[in-house]
Amino acid sequence: MKGEKRVDFSTIEPKPEIIRNGQKQTFPPERHVVDRNKQDILNFFNVSPKTRIALSVSAAGILLFFFSIFTGVFQNPSFDTLYPKDQSQASQSIPVPTMTGPGFSLIGDSVAKIQQPYTLDVNVNTGTESATIMVAQVRFDPKFFEVQSVLTDNSVVLDWIDNNVSNTDGMISLVASFPKGYVAKPGDNMAKIIMTPKIAGQTTVYVDSKNSQIFRMGDKAAIKIEHDQRAIEIK
């Protein structure tokens, strides 16, 4: 048609470049890209160079604080002195029985202090036997200890044949009677002895094996028992 403009389809027009998502970024990025990104972040937060230094120092301080908490590297040595921690029950000196079978056990601390009351429990265990007579003779060195009293408030003994102390001879005599018999279990208390340490040194309190016996209810025969002793350091 006259005056009509024709379009030539023989020449293919170049298509616009297609940008696909997920293309891998090349590392490291060019230097000008890094500088531009850093500048954009600073401009966004309106951070001046001086402020940037201050923030860097603060961040370093926070990191050091948390690092010191978890590692203990910067712990102040005098802190434990000013604010001492309570010792756990497991780390404290807890008197424990040293016997496993029938007999007389001595329960008390392994360390005593001069002129401060020291408590020693005399416990009894008859195992499976029913006892009618219990005889416990506790010996101590009168040079180191002086007995102040023998307490029986929490004792399993109701009838006493003998209960006396000789600070001259260093002897405590405990003789108990059970007319109807008694089966003593571990932890049963016979007497609580209150003693005063007089001088510093190492000493031993013990149950005299020659003069300590437990007699059975049925045939009045002595049963086989253990005789305890306790080493004590006086400071």
Secondary structure, DSSP 8 states (H G I E B T S, - for coil): -TT-----TTS---------TT----SS--HHHHHHHHHHHHHHHT--HHHHHHHHHHHHHHHHHHHHHHH-TT--TTHHHHS-----TTTS--------SSEEEEE--SEE-TTS-EEEEEEEE-TT--EEEEEEEEE--TTTEEEEEEE-TT-S--EEEEEEEETTTTEEEEEEEEEEEE---TTEEEEEEEEEE-S-EEEEEEE-SSS-EEEETTT--B---EE-EEEEEE-
